[in-house]
Amino acid sequence: MTIDDFIQDDTPADEVDRRAAVLGSLADTVRDLVDATIRTTVPNEQLLSAQADLADLVTLLRANQLPGPASIRHNSAPTSWSWGNAVIGLANAIAPPLRLIRNPGGVFHAEVHLGAAYEGPPGLVHGGVSAMLLDHLMGETASASRGTIFTGTLTTRYRRGTPLGPLRLEARITHEEGRKVFVAATISDPEGVTVEADGVFIRPASEAIQPEAH
């Protein structure tokens, strides 16, 4: 994937920022709605009333929609945005979302709070969710300053159950061999590491520099 695979969008950068702020706030509210829906114990009559209200809101939002997938879009700044991404999508209430931070020495980390929507075993994060978050963080780590990159293999070791609540993810490049970039990562709760992962990420034979993502 290169910048040629992104959707050209001539929205100015300042308007992208304003739109992101509004969409992000909306997604936060929808995220609260998802959690509230899972946890609610109100009577069925109130559930039906809420459903009717939400159906009206869906109709309102459907009045003007992007065709097909949201994809990754870019303008000529160059700035790119991927608001529908399952892990970092600003407008995606399914995404936690992760906010990735690059530290000195090339270590990336993210702080995230996972609630009821991400539960697998009682009180614990679904193992597939853990793998998804790690895959994204490790891919971002591998691709930093290296252009386009794809996941080759991802190996996860679940040391113990990962509790719902505040978590920290960390990733770092361990070494490189030709077009292969090797990354190690962890998920930790306040008591220590719960999941470890190793991944091999592959740079395609031809690469292009991508714009900074929002």
C-alpha positions in Angstrom: 0.0 0.0 0.0 1.3 3.5 -1.0 -0.2 7.0 -1.0 -1.6 6.1 -4.4 -4.0 3.7 -2.6 -5.3 6.5 -0.4 -8.5 8.5 -1.4 -7.7 12.0 -2.6 -9.7 14.5 -0.5 -9.2 18.2 -1.0 -10.5 19.2 2.5 -8.1 21.8 3.9 -6.1 20.7 7.0 -7.8 23.2 9.3 -11.2 21.9 8.3 -10.0 18.3 8.8 -9.0 19.3 12.4 -12.4 20.9 13.1 -14.3 17.9 11.6 -12.1 15.5 13.7 -13.0 17.3 16.9 -16.7 17.1 16.3 -16.6 13.4 15.0 -14.4 12.4 17.9 -16.8 13.9 20.4 -19.7 12.1 18.7 -17.9 8.8 18.7 -17.1 9.2 22.4 -20.8 9.6 23.1 -21.6 6.5 20.9 -18.9 4.6 22.8 -20.7 5.5 26.0 -24.0 4.3 24.4 -22.5 1.0 23.6 -21.3 0.5 27.2 -24.6 1.7 28.6 -26.5 -0.7 26.3 -24.4 -3.7 27.5 -24.9 -2.7 31.2 -28.5 -1.4 31.3 -31.2 -3.1 33.3 -34.0 -0.6 32.5 -37.5 -2.1 31.7 -38.2 -3.3 28.2 -40.6 -0.4 27.5 -37.7 2.1 28.0 -35.5 0.0 25.8 -38.0 0.2 23.0 -38.4 3.9 23.4 -34.6 4.3 23.3 -34.4 2.1 20.2 -37.0 4.4 18.4 -35.0 7.5 19.3 -31.8 5.9 18.0 -33.4 4.9 14.8 -34.3 8.5 14.2 -30.7 9.5 14.8 -29.4 6.8 12.4 -31.8 8.2 9.7 -30.4 11.7 10.4 -26.7 10.6 10.0 -27.5 8.5 6.9 -28.8 11.5 5.1 -25.3 12.2 3.7 -22.8 9.3 3.7 -19.5 8.4 2.1 -19.9 5.7 -0.5 -18.2 2.4 0.3 -15.6 2.1 3.1 -14.2 5.1 4.9 -10.7 4.1 3.8 -7.6 6.3 4.3 -8.0 9.8 2.9 -5.4 12.4 2.2 -5.1 16.0 1.0 -2.2 17.9 -0.7 -0.8 19.2 2.7 0.0 16.2 2.9 -2.2 15.1 5.7 -4.0 11.8 6.0 -6.8 10.5 8.2 -8.3 7.1 8.8 -11.3 7.8 11.0 -12.9 4.4 10.5 -9.9 2.3 11.6 -10.8 -0.5 14.0 -8.1 0.4 16.4 -7.3 4.2 16.1 -10.4 5.4 14.1 -11.4 8.7 15.6 -15.0 8.4 14.3 -15.2 4.6 15.1 -17.0 3.9 18.4 -15.8 0.3 18.1 -12.2 1.5 18.3 -10.9 2.0 21.9 -9.3 4.2 20.3 -5.5 3.9 20.8 -3.5 7.1 21.0 0.1 6.1 20.1 3.1 8.0 21.5 6.7 7.6 20.3 9.3 7.8 23.1 13.0 8.5 22.8 14.9 5.4 21.7 12.1 4.3 19.3 9.8 2.7 21.9 6.1 3.3 21.2 3.4 3.1 23.9 -0.3 3.7 24.3 -2.5 4.0 27.3 -6.0 2.7 26.9 -9.1 1.9 29.0 -11.1 -1.1 27.9 -14.6 -1.5 29.1 -17.5 -3.9 28.8 -17.5 -3.8 24.9 -14.1 -5.6 24.9 -14.9 -8.4 27.4 -14.2 -12.1 26.7 -14.0 -14.2 29.9 -15.8 -12.5 32.8 -14.0 -9.3 33.7 -11.2 -9.9 31.2 -10.3 -8.6 27.8 -11.1 -10.9 24.9 -7.8 -12.4 23.6 -8.6 -11.4 20.0 -8.9 -7.8 21.1 -5.5 -8.0 22.7 -4.0 -9.4 19.6 -5.6 -6.7 17.4 -4.3 -3.9 19.5 -0.8 -5.3 19.6 -0.8 -5.9 15.9 -1.6 -2.3 15.2 0.9 -0.9 17.7 3.6 -3.2 16.4 2.9 -2.3 12.8 3.1 1.4 13.6 6.4 0.8 15.4 7.8 -1.2 12.5 6.7 1.4 9.9 8.0 4.5 11.7 10.4 6.2 9.3 10.4 3.1 7.2 7.4 3.7 4.9 4.8 1.0 4.0 5.0 -2.2 6.0 2.7 -5.3 6.4 2.3 -7.9 9.1 4.1 -11.2 8.2 3.6 -13.2 11.4 2.4 -12.3 14.9 2.9 -14.6 17.9 1.2 -13.8 21.2 1.7 -15.4 24.6 -1.0 -14.9 27.2 0.8 -14.9 30.5 -2.4 -14.3 32.5 -5.8 -12.8 32.0 -5.9 -9.1 31.0 -8.4 -7.3 33.2 -10.8 -4.7 31.9 -9.8 -1.2 32.8 -6.6 0.9 32.4 -3.8 -0.8 30.4 -0.5 0.1 28.9 0.9 -1.2 25.6 4.6 -0.9 24.6 6.4 -2.0 21.5 10.0 -1.7 20.1 12.0 -2.9 17.2 14.4 -5.6 18.2 16.3 -6.0 14.9 16.0 -6.0 11.1 17.0 -8.4 8.4 16.7 -7.1 4.9 13.0 -6.2 4.4 12.0 -7.9 7.6 11.5 -5.8 10.8 11.2 -7.7 14.1 9.1 -6.1 16.8 8.5 -7.1 20.5 5.5 -5.8 22.5 3.6 -6.2 25.7 0.3 -5.3 27.3 0.4 -4.5 31.0 -2.0 -3.8 33.8 -1.0 -2.1 37.1 0.3 -5.5 38.3 2.6 -6.1 35.4 2.7 -7.8 31.9 -0.3 -9.8 30.9 0.4 -10.4 27.2 3.7 -10.6 25.2 4.0 -10.6 21.5 6.7 -11.0 18.8 6.0 -10.0 15.2 7.8 -10.0 11.8 6.8 -7.1 9.6 7.7 -7.0 5.9 8.6 -4.0 3.8 7.4 -4.4 0.2 10.0 -4.3 -2.5 8.9 -0.8 -3.6 7.8 1.7 -1.0 6.5 5.3 -1.0 6.5 7.8 1.9 3.1 8.2 3.4 1.8 11.5 4.8 1.4 12.1 8.5 -1.8 10.4 9.8 -4.4 12.1 11.9 
